[in-house]
Amino acid sequence: MESRPHWPPEHWQHGPPWMRGQRHKRRFMFVRFAIFFGTILGIFLTALVIVLALVFQPLREALPSPGVLLLVTCGVPLSFTILAAVLGGIAFRRMSSPVADVMAAADAVAEGDMSVRVREDIPGEFGRLARSFNRMTAELERSEQQRRNLTADVAHELRTPLHIIQGNLEGILDGVYQPTPEQITATLEETRLLARLVSDLQTLSLAEAGQLPLHRVPVSAADLLSDVATSFSGQAAEAGVDLQIETTGDEAALTSDADPDRLDQLLSNLVANALRYTPAGGKVTLRAAPLEGGVRLTVADTGAGILEEDLPYIFDRFWRGDRSRTRKEGTGSGLGLAIARQLVQAHGGTIRADSQPGNGTTFVIELPGVRE
């Protein structure tokens, strides 16, 4: 049974919308194909007739009549012509049709339609071309959707603090609020939130473009974890969470060529996230261990954990584990993990998350060691 094209059933009869009106392109391609191969075939047949005439010249007297010689001389080229026409038609059908479909689909993509797909049930290299094209368009469609989501998310995140600032200032001007230190402090805190969000977006944009400046120096992982733990010790104590450090190996084995400020930003994002979702009485553990050719850093908590279906998306921009919680409840901007991944990749390392609901979450970072 012939497999159907890679488009919905309502388009099987006439093809998808982006293919309609493309028949003239196929005809034009057929004309070019026919002219090219026709020229080659004409040259070949002319040479063949000449060769056959020369070959049969000594046999002219042995043949019963000149008509037989003419029949033999012309019959062979004619047979070759018919055979070439049949093979050429088959070749054109196999070659031009897939190429024309890809050309039409490429035109549709250029016009902004990222949903186009071409049929993949084609044998050989053209099938590989079709599958590669469909993978490309699928990635373009996904990137375009991410761009739209990012625009909507940024607008949403900026709108909330802007509305609060605007409302507070209008209330003060209208006499609804008094310009007390508390009111001014609350408004100032919203401006700091905006500044932090803009800074995070700039960092993420530079990192994704490969333009984030890194000032690499030998960094001791043990010292780095100690500094981060000191910075969050007060927050951990207030939340009733035990913040611990565990290191194995000597200082040389725990040293990496990295930007200490960026690594501090990376670990701060992860520790803040761990403290946010770890209940009172829980524990957050920072670990450093030597790795062949590098260093492994681990941030583990005993919090609520992450659902298995959410794990592939936790490093996406503006992802939140509990979307029912509001920003005021401390969920952050949703950029922390996206920035963490980009910072690790900028250092040539990897980051992954292991988690089970109810059993906490562990982030594992592997960084290259000191360059020799």
Secondary structure, 3 states (H helix, E strand, C coil): CCCCCCCCHHHCCCCCHHHCCCHHHHHHHHHHHHHHHHHHHHHHHHHHHHHHHHHHHHHCCCCCCHHHHHHHHHHHHHHHHHHHHHHHHHHHHHHHHHHHHHHHHHHHHHCCCCCCCCCCCCCCHHHHHHHHHHHHHHHHHHHHHHHHHHHHHHHHHHHHHHHHHHHHHHHHHHCCCCCCHHHHHHHHHHHHHHHHHHHHHHHHHHHHCCCCCCCCEEEEHHHHHHHHHHHHHHHHHHHCCEEEEEECCCCCCCEEEECHHHHHHHHHHHHHHHHHCCCCCCEEEEEEEEECCEEEEEEEECCCCCCCCCHHHCCCCCCCCCCCCCHHHCCCCCCHHHHHHHHHHHCCCEEEEEECCCCCEEEEEEEECCCC
